[in-house]
Amino acid sequence: ATESRDFSAPNAPTELIQDDNMSKKPSVKEQRLECHKFRDLFFECLARNEEEVAKCQETRVAMLDHCPASWASHFEKKRVTDMYKKRLEERGFVAANQDDEDDGGKRRRARGAPADRGQKRREMAQ
């Protein structure tokens, strides 16, 4: 018959003993809430200072210190995108070449650009 052996230490502690010098690391939830708090402070500063980042550098640095770099970058890009969408809703879409005649759905070229791509090269060769 086979014996069943117990390989655990005979007097092993069942709980992790925490040293007094070890500091308790905040939970992921606490870290996230802290990050969001500093993000909100930075965005409030931007709103008060007409979106001038230079005036809110202190709060931006605090956000960068408390948030992962990828999160901070995402928050800043999302803010710009959200502001653009809000501006579109308020003002409506205005095409850059709105005053041009309708070309029946054909692709428009930039003003001053040659109609034929090779035209500019031919003009320079003459």
N, C-alpha and C positions, 0 to 999 in steps of 0.2 A: 504494500500500500504506500501511496505517496504522502509525504508530510506537507502540511501547509506551514510555511514559515512567515513570521512577522518581521519585516525588515525595518520597521520604524524604530526610532530611538526610544529607549525605554522611558525617559523622563522628558520627552520633547514637549515644549510649551504648545498649547493649542491655539493661543492668540499671539499676534505679532506684538512684541514688546517695543514700544516707541521710546527712543532715547529723548531726554529732555532737550538736547541740542538740535534735534530734528524739528524743523518747522513744518507745519501741516500745509501741504500744497492745496491751493483752492481748486474746487471741482471745475469741471468743464463748463457747467452751467454758470458758476460764479464768474469764470473768466469771460464768457460770452456776454453776460450782463454788464460787466465792467467795460468791455470793449464798446458795447452799444452806448453806454453812458458817455464815454469820451467822444464817440462819433457824433452823438447828439449835441454835445457841447461845441464841437468844432462847427457843425452845420448851423447852430444858432448864432455863433460868432460871424459866420459868413453872411447870414441873413441880415444881421444888424449892421454889417460893414459893407453893404452893397457888393458882396461876392469878392472882395479884395482879399486874396489869400495872404498877402504880406502882413495885413493887420491881424491875422488870426494864426500866425506861425506858431505861437505858444500852444494853442489848443490843438493844432495839427500834429505837432511833435508829441503831445500827450496821447493823441489817438494812435499814432504810430508806435508808441511805447507799449500800449495796452492791447493792440490788435495785431494779429498776424499780418504780414505785409500783403499777402494776397487779398485779405479781407479789406484792408484800408484802400487798396487800389480799386477793388470792386465797388466799395462805397462811393468813392470819388467819381468813378465813371458813371455809376448809376444815377448819382445826383445830377450830373451834367445831362444825361439822357432824359431824366424825368423833367428837368427844367425846360429842355428843348420841346418835349411833348406838350408841356403846359403852355408854352409860348405858341405852339401850333394851334392848340385848342382855342386860345384867346384871340389870336390874330388871323388865323387861317393860313392856308398854304399859298404862297406867292411864288410862281415859277420865275426863275432868273431871266428867262427870255419871253416873258408874258406878252410884251409889246410886239413881238414878231408876228407876222401873219401865220395863220394856220397852214401847215404844209401837208395836211392830209394824213398825218400819222408817220411821215417819213422822219428819219433821224435828223436832228438839227445839228448844224456845225456851229462852233464858236464864232462870234463876230470877228471878222478880220482874218479868219482861217481860210486858206484856199479850198475851193470846192474839190479839187483834185489833189491828192497827196503829192503826186509827182510834179505838180505845177511849180511849187516853190523851188525844187531842184532844177527844173528846166530854166526858170527865170535866172537863177544864180549862174548857170552854165553859160548864159549868153553874154 
